[in-house]
Amino acid sequence: MPLTQYHLDPNNEAVKKFYGKIEIDHASAFLYFNKKGIVQELIHNLKYKGYEEIGTLLGNWYVEDLKSIKPETPFDVIIPVPLHQKKLKERGYNQITTFGNALAKGLNIGYNDAILFRKKYSKTQSKKNLLGRLEGIENVFDVHISKENHHRHFLLVDDVLTTGATLEACSRALLKIPGAKISIVCMAMANS
């Protein structure tokens, strides 16, 4: 498996995706994603063929690496990148759920898929170029703000980090919550 070992490097390529865009405490990805590679096949099976146990397997594996990260402020809750209700109904599940739940259990923190939501339906980002992704993702996400979520360190999780546009938009929404801190973890990162 093409492991990134990004958790060992505070200035890894995942972190660099967000330099000058949003303030994050940590970013990492577990595996490298290459076209026609084993990771693409795994994530395709997870996302489109219903093999949700792949998310659990990857989460259980990666959580051991994440336990070695000592953020200034400990992670409080895992937030998955949300699907729009229409997409959730079409697919039947969010491919990030099992990965996020495995991380939450292993890190002994909460998992919450209700704080962050997608307010606009959009076609898949995977076939768009950088400009198309940026144009299509602004103002797509929002948050439910409650006092119990103030001053929390959110660990935002997604499947594949490519341009970072979706995660940046999600982070901007979460940063509307007073005192919020953001870290990002993905199953994989696309090789540039």
Secondary structure, DSSP 8 states (H G I E B T S, - for coil): --B--GGG-TT-HHHHTTTTT---SEEEEEEEE-TTSHHHHHHHHHHHS--THHHHHHHHHHHHHHTT---SS---EEEE----HHHHHHHSS-TTHHHHHHHHHHHT-EE-SSSEEE-S----STT--HHHHHHHHTT-EEE---GGGTT-EEEEEEEEESSSHHHHHHHHHHTTSTT-EEEEEEEEEE--
